[in-house]
């Protein structure tokens, strides 16, 4: 019988690929996204070779009621074995010019979201006696501040790395492991927006920005979502059951720690 995982922000980008790779490896996936149409489409395209019946749900990750509803429903009907808090957003502006409404939104999704969802998932796991696994998507920007025009994003992702450790410490007594992945320059629709934003702020072309990112990556290419998804699959596997509180850099060497 397949184990069940909830993936947030899985209607597109990295989350969609995480859902796809986990389905390929036999997981039953509940695809969640604030865009329920995107979640439904992503769910319909997942691999079912292991006999899974994938599902989808709308989820605003910063809403405790919605998160609890999803976590408890999945736990009671299917068994909640794992939760991947992947949903994230970014804006790009000089630190001196970033408006507070965007800062608030970044923290709401990128930091409050994993807190709210992690709490809901862990409560459901504890209630049903499941020694589950939680994975948060952080960023190499959660380990270094040398990232231009993304001060709010950097702060939210540093917070995510700290949250991962705090959750891991407190949830260990329940057998629940908590880790995070820290991607680099991942080729996604969100990255396309960031290319245009950074190009405008620096007065150069998006192609020049992209080449700079490639030049900063020792393995010499932009990261693909599957590069991240494979590490998430490992963290959800039995091979990683004695790992907790770690934030795994997976960025082609763009940042090494």
C-alpha positions in Angstrom: 0.0 0.0 0.0 1.3 3.4 -1.0 2.3 5.9 1.6 0.6 9.3 1.4 2.3 12.7 1.2 0.8 16.3 1.0 2.8 18.7 -1.1 2.1 22.4 -0.9 2.5 24.9 -3.8 2.4 21.9 -6.1 0.3 23.4 -8.9 3.5 24.6 -10.7 7.3 24.9 -10.5 9.3 22.9 -8.0 6.3 21.7 -6.1 4.7 20.2 -9.2 7.9 18.3 -10.0 8.3 17.1 -6.4 4.7 15.7 -6.6 5.6 14.0 -9.9 8.8 12.4 -8.7 7.2 11.1 -5.5 4.3 9.6 -7.5 6.8 7.9 -9.8 8.4 6.4 -6.7 5.1 5.0 -5.5 3.8 7.7 -3.2 0.1 8.6 -3.1 0.2 12.4 -3.5 -2.3 15.1 -2.3 -1.5 18.1 -4.5 -2.3 21.4 -2.8 -2.1 24.9 -4.1 -3.9 28.2 -3.5 -4.8 27.9 -7.2 -7.1 24.9 -7.1 -7.4 24.6 -10.9 -3.6 24.2 -11.1 -3.7 21.7 -8.3 -6.3 19.6 -10.0 -4.4 19.6 -13.3 -1.2 18.7 -11.7 -2.8 15.8 -9.8 -4.5 14.5 -12.9 -1.1 14.1 -14.6 0.7 12.1 -11.8 2.0 8.6 -12.4 -0.4 5.9 -11.0 1.7 2.8 -11.9 1.7 1.8 -8.2 -2.1 1.9 -8.1 -2.3 5.2 -6.3 -5.4 7.5 -6.4 -3.9 11.0 -6.2 -6.0 13.9 -4.9 -5.9 17.6 -4.8 -7.1 20.4 -2.5 -7.0 24.2 -2.3 -4.8 25.4 0.4 -3.7 28.8 1.6 -0.6 27.8 3.5 -0.8 30.7 6.0 -4.4 29.9 7.1 -4.3 27.6 10.1 -7.9 26.4 9.6 -7.3 25.4 6.0 -4.0 23.7 6.9 -5.7 21.7 9.8 -8.6 20.7 7.6 -6.3 19.3 4.9 -4.0 17.6 7.4 -6.7 16.0 9.4 -8.8 14.9 6.4 -5.7 13.2 4.9 -4.7 11.7 8.2 -8.1 10.2 8.9 -8.9 8.9 5.4 -5.5 7.9 4.0 -2.9 8.2 6.7 -0.6 11.2 6.7 2.9 9.8 6.3 4.7 12.9 5.0 4.2 16.6 4.4 6.3 18.8 2.0 6.0 22.5 2.7 7.1 23.9 -0.6 4.9 26.9 -1.4 6.9 30.1 -1.7 6.9 33.5 -3.3 9.4 36.2 -4.1 9.5 39.9 -5.0 12.6 41.7 -6.0 13.5 45.3 -5.0 16.4 47.2 -3.4 16.3 47.0 0.3 15.8 50.7 0.7 12.8 50.7 -1.7 10.9 47.4 -0.8 7.4 48.3 0.4 6.2 46.7 3.6 3.1 45.1 2.1 5.4 42.9 0.0 7.6 42.2 3.0 4.6 41.1 4.9 3.4 38.8 2.1 6.8 37.2 1.8 6.9 36.4 5.5 3.3 35.2 5.4 3.9 32.6 2.7 7.6 31.7 3.1 7.8 31.6 6.9 4.4 31.6 8.5 3.3 29.0 5.8 5.8 26.3 6.9 5.1 27.1 10.5 1.3 26.8 10.1 1.5 23.7 7.9 4.2 22.0 9.9 2.1 22.5 13.0 -1.0 21.1 11.4 0.8 18.1 9.9 2.6 17.3 13.1 -0.5 17.5 15.2 -2.3 15.1 12.8 0.6 12.7 12.8 0.9 12.7 16.6 -2.9 12.3 17.0 -2.9 9.3 14.6 0.4 7.8 16.0 2.4 8.2 12.7 6.1 8.8 13.0 6.1 10.8 9.8 8.4 13.1 7.9 8.2 16.8 7.2 10.3 18.6 4.5 10.5 22.3 4.1 11.7 24.0 0.9 14.2 26.7 2.0 16.9 28.1 -0.3 20.6 28.8 -0.5 19.4 32.3 0.3 18.6 30.9 3.7 22.3 30.4 4.3 23.9 33.5 3.0 22.8 37.2 2.8 24.9 37.9 -0.3 21.8 37.9 -2.6 20.9 41.1 -4.3 17.4 42.7 -4.1 15.9 39.9 -2.0 16.4 41.0 1.6 12.9 39.9 2.6 13.2 36.6 0.9 16.6 36.0 2.5 15.1 36.8 5.9 12.2 34.4 5.4 14.4 31.6 4.2 16.9 32.0 7.1 13.8 31.8 9.3 12.8 28.6 7.5 16.2 27.0 8.2 15.9 27.9 11.9 12.3 26.7 12.0 13.3 23.4 10.6 15.8 22.9 13.4 13.4 23.9 16.1 10.6 21.7 14.7 13.1 18.8 14.4 14.2 19.2 18.0 10.7 19.3 19.5 9.1 16.6 17.3 11.9 14.1 17.7 10.1 12.6 20.8 7.2 11.7 18.5 9.5 10.0 15.9 8.8 12.8 13.4 11.8 13.9 11.3 12.0 17.5 9.9 14.5 18.6 7.3 14.7 21.1 4.5 16.2 21.5 1.0 18.1 24.6 -0.1 18.0 25.0 -3.8 19.9 27.5 -5.9 19.1 29.0 -9.3 16.2 26.7 -10.3 14.7 27.1 -13.8 11.0 27.8 -13.0 8.4 30.4 -13.8 9.3 32.2 -10.6 12.9 32.4 -11.8 11.8 33.9 -15.1 10.1 36.7 -13.2 13.3 37.2 -11.1 15.5 37.3 -14.2 13.4 40.2 -15.6 13.3 42.0 -12.2 17.0 41.7 -11.6 17.8 42.8 -15.2 15.7 45.9 -14.7 17.3 46.8 -11.4 20.8 46.3 -12.7 20.3 47.8 -16.2 21.3 44.7 -18.1 19.5 42.0 -20.1 17.8 38.9 -18.6 20.2 36.8 -20.7 23.2 38.5 -19.0 21.6 37.9 -15.6 21.0 34.2 -16.5 24.6 33.8 -17.6 25.8 35.3 -14.4 23.8 32.7 -12.4 25.3 29.9 -14.5 28.8 31.3 -14.0 28.2 31.3 -10.3 27.3 27.6 -10.4 30.4 25.4 -10.5 28.4 22.5 -12.2 27.8 25.0 -15.1 24.1 25.0 -15.6 20.8 26.2 -14.2 19.3 23.9 -11.7 16.2 21.9 -12.8 13.3 21.1 -10.5 14.1 17.4 -10.6 17.4 18.1 -9.0 15.5 19.3 -6.0 12.7 16.7 -6.1 15.2 13.8 -6.0 16.7 15.1 -2.7 13.1 15.5 -1.3 12.4 11.9 -2.3 15.5 10.8 -0.4 14.6 12.8 2.7 11.2 11.0 2.7 12.8 7.6 2.2 13.8 5.1 4.8 17.4 5.8 4.0 17.0 9.2 5.7 15.1 8.1 8.8 18.0 9.1 11.1 18.4 12.5 9.6 16.6 15.4 11.2 17.1 19.2 11.6 19.3 19.3 8.4 19.1 21.8 5.6 20.5 20.2 2.6 22.2 22.4 0.0 21.3 21.2 -3.5 22.5 24.0 -5.9 25.3 22.7 -8.1 27.9 24.2 -5.8 26.6 27.8 -6.1 26.8 27.9 -2.3 28.8 25.4 -0.3 28.7 24.9 3.5 
